[in-house]
Amino acid sequence: MRINRTVLLWCLLFATAASAAPVNMAWDDIVKQARLYNPLLKKADQSLRQAELSYRQSMGGFLPQLSANAGTGQSASDSNGFSRSASYGFSGSMSLFSGFSDLSALRISDCDRMIAAAAHQRVFADVLYDLRAGYINLVWAQEYVKVAGDILKRRTENAAMIELKYDAGAEDKGALLRVQGDKLRATFELAQARRKAITAQRQLARLIGRDDIDEISALGTLDPGALAAESFSKDQVATLPEFRIASYTADKAALGVTAARSGLYPNLTVSGSTGKTGSDWMPDSNQWSAGLNLSFPFFTGGKNIYAARIAAVAKTMAEATFQAAARDLEIKLSRSHDGLMDAFENVAVQNMQTHAAAEQESITTAKYINGLASYQDWYVIENDYVAGQKALLNAQRDASLVLAQWDNDLGSGELK
């Protein structure tokens, strides 16, 4: 019995340790998981499917409408007495001309399908941007924990060095208290960085759509060398989801004018039927019919005329909206590109400054240890180097986020 309890205890401990292990995910893994679990992507997929089905439904206006019928009954009256009737057959009809309403409905439905596809692209890009931002923030948080740990180690070593100098009478108590305060702050910043990493893990898990995991380890680094400059062209505006939505909306409004004018034209329909009829089942008397029907609503109280005028006004409004959207999108994309270039250049500048600060810190520290530099000179350069490490990491994060935003503005949502 003891053996069984021991085995059970070890199994429980192993299961607990396994469940507490963080899930390692690269960027591709995060996208695959989101495709499976993210509710916004699922909803967008269904909206696109709905638009596709509606487009196929609108094709029915060009096809014949067929139906089958069968029935039997009986009746009685004082004059005719008792009688039975039975019949079955097939009937069909087809619109030959409906004032272009069927054609307009098909083209409008096609515009709706294209609008749904562009809207799906925008949702997908937005979700990918949120995921990418969550991934970048988690990578940054992981990197910041490492940097904060290195800074704490450096602050600890500095405090020990100044303490030796203080004991030897080479530095005053103020210098000692200052570096001890820096060590305490570094301890706090490391704990703070770890808390931020935990929060970033949970946030990324929720963005993916997973409520069953909290600990994620993002595989990757913030590498400025992987950030390639992007070009900007006015031609890119035409590929944006918002541009396409505005364009198809204007096309839809133009087709609405044709659809509204269909009420001013005659309708031509062909129909026919065939079957059997009789007094008993199965009936054996053949019957058939065929016809061509032409109708023209020459007066409807002015409804058709005003409907066409209203549609023409809606077309003018949609065209103006499209033109304004095109200009606004071009300005937005241009500003986004400016921000992208600024972020790239900032990383390059910060990388150079951090490298220079590292060299200067190494030289000044050696001079200070040998009594060739003052405490104040060493302390200022030391703090510049520490601040430069943080600034470089933040610049890399910001550049990655700006690049993610640029791809989002383009509607792709992917980082190069």
Secondary structure by P-SEA (a helix, b strand, c coil): caaaaaaaaaaaaaaaaaaabbbbbcaaaaaaaaacccaaaaaaaaaaaaaaaaaaaaccccbbbbbccccccccccccccccccccccccccccccccaaaaaaaaaaaaaaaaaaaaaaaaaaaaaaaaaaaaaaaaaaaaaaaaaaaaaaaaaaaaaaaaaaaaaccccaaaaaaaaaaaaaaaaaaaaaaaaaaaaaaaaaaaaccccccbbbbccccccccbbbbbbbcccccccaaaaaaaaaaaaaaaaaaaaacccbbbbbbccccccccccccccccccccbbbbbbcccccaaaaaaaaaaaaaaaaaaaaaaaaaaaaaaaaaaaaaaaaaaaaaaaaaaaaaaaaaaaaaaaaaaaaaccccaaaaaaaaaaaaaaaaaaaaaaaaaaaaaaaaaaaacccccc
